Amino acid sequence: MTPYTVLKKFLFFPLFRLGKRETEKRAALFIFFICLMVLVAHFQALYDDKIDYFSEQNTFIILPPGKTLRLLSFGYRNLAADMLFIWSIQFYSSYYLSNRYDYIEHIYNTITDITPQYTDPYIVGSWIMALEAKDYKMAIRLLQKGSENNKDQYIFDYEAGYYAFENLKDYELAEQLFQKAAKRPNAPAVIKRSWAHLVYMKDDLDFAWNLWADIYKNSKMRVEKDAAFNHLYQIKYEVDRKYLEAKIQLYKKKYGRYPQELEDLKRIGLVTEVPGDFRGSKYIYNPVTGKLKAKLVFKWKKKSS
């Protein structure tokens, strides 16, 4: 007997074709079912009146490891990961659960263990970790897991580098992450610019100069050339300032005063040539303080001003 036949016999069979006793029996069952539903609804309403579902409360989650769920999915790994991912978004939209962040790393590690090449959970999970839980190191850990499992994608290292730079102020880590992202296939030019800027922020001026010089030479976009020009200008200024101010101190040690102009350094043989800025203009020199500055100053670092 097929399921359709069963449904037809017990649910859709016309009552007028049944015997009187069978009709009364089915009517009684129907009335009992309706009364039972009314009773359940009544008790549910009483319970709902006493419970504030949206008040702050704790929760407890037990989620098997991802490798276990991969076996239990019976080959439907993508479906299992999708269901968990959708549930996780709903779960982290429940703001009344005060301890929901206690489980966040385990939840997204489980999802990404089921399907390591599923990119969305890495990104969305890191957003929740960083923007809501404010745990930037945890977000970086999840993104680095995504990077290891998806070596053709640059986005994971780039996102992690942003958190390291903007939130942790860990320029060394950010530079490493941007460097990894820049070397990924199809990485956009903005990532190399970010990497070059982080190298500059670390005060590795020689390497930063080489990176920005390459961008300036090969870029076909005005915005990239302008960014490269500004960085090359600033890097040259910082290098020249350190060099010239050291020579100025030698001049003062010998003559007891600062030189009246930078050309005085050349006249007594302290320098062979007085360098100018990246545009070829002279630096602004103050003979009272012995300090110099450029006409353009980009305040990416406080000490550069």
C-alpha positions in Angstrom: 0.0 0.0 0.0 1.5 3.3 -1.1 1.7 6.4 1.2 -0.8 8.1 -1.0 -3.3 5.3 -0.6 -2.9 5.5 3.2 -3.6 9.2 3.2 -6.6 8.8 0.9 -8.1 6.1 3.1 -7.7 7.7 6.5 -7.8 11.5 5.7 -9.7 12.1 2.5 -12.2 9.3 2.4 -15.7 10.9 2.4 -17.4 10.5 5.8 -20.8 9.9 4.2 -19.4 6.6 2.7 -18.4 5.4 6.2 -20.6 3.4 8.5 -22.3 5.3 11.3 -20.1 3.9 14.0 -16.9 4.6 12.1 -18.1 8.2 11.5 -18.8 8.8 15.2 -15.4 7.3 16.1 -13.6 9.6 13.7 -15.6 12.7 14.8 -14.7 11.9 18.4 -11.1 11.7 17.5 -11.2 14.9 15.6 -12.9 16.7 18.6 -10.4 15.2 21.0 -7.5 16.5 18.8 -9.0 20.0 18.6 -9.5 20.1 22.4 -6.0 18.9 22.9 -4.5 21.6 20.7 -6.6 24.3 22.5 -5.3 23.0 25.9 -1.7 23.0 24.6 -2.1 26.6 23.3 -3.6 27.7 26.6 -0.7 26.3 28.7 1.8 27.7 26.2 0.2 31.2 26.5 0.4 30.9 30.3 4.1 30.0 30.0 4.8 32.8 27.6 3.3 35.3 30.0 5.9 34.4 32.6 8.9 34.2 30.3 10.7 37.2 28.8 12.3 35.5 25.8 14.5 38.5 24.9 15.9 39.1 28.4 19.6 38.6 28.8 20.3 34.9 29.4 23.0 32.3 29.0 23.1 29.4 26.6 25.0 26.2 26.4 26.1 24.5 23.1 27.5 21.1 22.5 28.8 20.7 18.9 30.7 17.7 17.8 34.1 18.3 16.1 34.0 19.0 12.4 35.8 15.7 11.5 33.0 13.8 13.3 30.3 15.7 11.5 32.0 15.1 8.2 31.5 11.3 8.8 28.0 11.8 10.1 27.0 13.8 7.0 27.2 10.6 4.9 28.8 12.5 2.0 26.6 15.6 2.2 29.3 17.7 3.6 28.3 20.9 1.8 24.7 20.6 3.0 25.8 20.0 6.6 28.2 23.0 6.5 25.5 25.2 4.9 22.9 24.3 7.6 25.4 25.0 10.4 26.5 28.3 8.8 22.9 29.5 8.4 22.2 28.5 12.0 25.3 30.3 13.2 24.2 33.6 11.6 20.8 33.2 13.3 22.5 32.3 16.6 24.8 35.4 16.6 21.8 37.6 15.8 20.4 36.6 19.2 21.8 39.5 21.1 20.1 38.5 24.3 22.4 35.5 24.7 25.1 37.1 26.8 27.6 34.3 26.6 27.2 33.6 22.8 30.8 34.6 22.1 32.1 31.8 24.3 31.4 29.3 21.5 32.3 31.4 18.4 35.7 29.9 17.7 34.5 26.4 18.1 31.4 26.9 16.0 33.3 28.4 13.0 36.2 25.9 13.3 33.7 23.1 13.2 32.0 24.6 10.0 35.3 25.1 8.3 36.5 21.6 9.3 33.5 20.1 7.5 34.3 22.0 4.3 37.7 23.7 4.4 37.2 25.3 1.0 33.9 27.0 2.0 35.1 30.7 2.1 32.0 32.5 3.5 32.3 31.1 7.1 35.8 32.3 7.4 34.9 35.9 6.4 31.6 36.1 8.3 33.0 34.4 11.3 35.9 36.8 11.4 33.5 39.8 11.1 31.6 38.6 14.2 34.8 38.0 16.1 36.4 41.3 15.2 33.4 43.7 14.9 31.1 42.3 17.6 33.3 40.3 20.0 36.3 42.7 19.5 38.6 39.7 19.6 40.9 40.6 16.7 43.5 37.9 17.4 40.8 35.3 17.2 39.6 36.8 13.9 43.1 36.6 12.5 43.4 33.0 13.6 40.3 32.0 11.7 41.4 34.0 8.6 44.8 32.4 8.6 43.1 29.0 8.7 41.1 30.1 5.6 44.4 31.2 4.0 46.0 27.8 4.6 43.0 26.0 3.2 42.5 28.3 0.2 45.9 29.1 -1.2 44.5 30.7 -4.3 42.6 33.4 -2.4 44.2 36.6 -1.2 41.2 38.0 0.8 42.0 36.1 4.0 45.5 37.4 4.4 44.4 40.9 3.4 41.5 41.0 5.9 43.8 39.6 8.7 46.4 42.2 7.8 43.9 45.0 8.1 42.9 43.9 11.6 46.6 43.6 12.6 47.3 47.1 11.2 44.2 49.0 12.2 43.2 47.4 15.5 46.2 45.7 16.9 48.7 48.2 15.6 51.1 45.3 15.0 52.8 46.6 11.9 55.2 43.7 11.7 52.4 41.2 11.6 50.4 43.3 9.2 53.3 43.7 6.9 53.8 39.9 6.8 50.1 39.3 6.1 49.9 41.9 3.4 53.1 40.4 1.8 51.4 37.0 1.7 48.2 38.5 0.2 50.2 40.4 -2.5 51.8 37.2 -3.6 48.5 35.4 -4.1 47.1 34.8 -7.6 45.1 37.7 -9.0 45.8 40.0 -6.0 44.8 43.6 -6.8 47.3 46.3 -6.8 46.0 47.9 -3.7 47.4 45.0 -1.7 50.9 45.6 -2.9 50.5 49.3 -1.9 49.3 48.3 1.5 52.3 46.0 1.9 54.7 48.7 0.8 53.1 51.2 3.2 53.5 48.7 6.1 57.1 48.2 5.2 57.5 52.0 5.4 55.7 52.1 8.7 58.2 49.6 10.1 61.0 52.0 9.2 62.5 49.6 6.7 63.1 52.5 4.4 65.5 50.8 1.9 63.0 48.0 1.2 60.1 50.4 1.2 61.9 52.6 -1.4 62.4 49.6 -3.7 58.7 48.5 -3.4 57.4 52.0 -4.0 59.9 52.6 -6.8 58.6 49.5 -8.6 55.0 50.6 -8.2 55.9 54.1 -9.5 57.7 52.7 -12.5 55.2 50.1 -13.5 51.8 51.5 -12.5 49.5 52.8 -15.3 46.9 54.2 -12.9 47.2 57.9 -11.7 46.1 57.0 -8.2 48.9 54.5 -7.8 51.5 56.8 -9.3 50.4 59.5 -6.9 50.6 57.2 -3.9 54.0 56.0 -5.0 55.3 59.5 -5.5 54.1 60.6 -2.1 55.8 57.7 -0.4 59.0 58.1 -2.3 59.0 61.8 -1.5 58.5 61.1 2.2 61.1 58.3 2.4 63.7 60.4 0.7 63.0 63.2 3.1 63.4 61.0 6.1 66.7 59.5 4.8 68.1 62.9 3.9 67.0 64.5 7.1 68.8 61.9 9.2 71.9 62.3 7.1 72.0 66.1 6.9 71.1 66.6 10.6 74.0 64.3 11.6 76.3 66.5 9.5 74.9 69.6 11.0 75.8 68.3 14.5 79.4 67.7 13.3 79.5 71.3 12.0 78.3 72.6 15.3 80.8 70.5 17.2 83.6 72.0 15.2 82.4 75.6 15.0 80.2 76.0 18.0 77.2 77.0 16.0 74.8 75.7 13.4 75.6 76.5 9.7 73.8 79.5 8.2 72.8 77.4 5.2 73.1 73.8 4.1 75.7 74.8 1.5 78.1 75.5 4.4 78.3 71.7 4.9 79.6 71.4 1.3 82.1 74.2 1.6 83.9 72.6 4.5 83.8 69.1 2.9 81.2 67.4 5.2 79.1 66.5 2.2 79.9 66.3 -1.5 76.4 67.4 -2.5 73.5 68.8 -0.6 70.5 66.6 -1.5 67.1 68.0 -2.4 63.7 66.5 -2.1 62.2 64.0 -4.5 61.0 66.8 -6.8 64.5 68.4 -6.8 63.6 71.3 -4.6 65.7 72.5 -1.6 64.8 71.5 1.9 63.7 74.2 4.3 66.5 74.7 6.8 66.3 76.6 10.2 69.8 77.9 11.2 68.6 78.6 14.7 67.5 75.0 15.5 69.7 73.2 13.0 66.6 71.3 11.8 65.2 70.9 8.3 61.9 70.0 6.8 60.4 69.3 3.4 57.9 71.5 1.7 55.5 68.5 1.7 55.1 66.4 4.8 52.9 63.3 4.9 52.1 62.6 8.6 51.7 58.8 8.4 54.1 58.6 11.3 54.2 61.2 14.0 58.0 61.4 14.0 57.9 62.3 10.2 56.2 65.6 10.9 
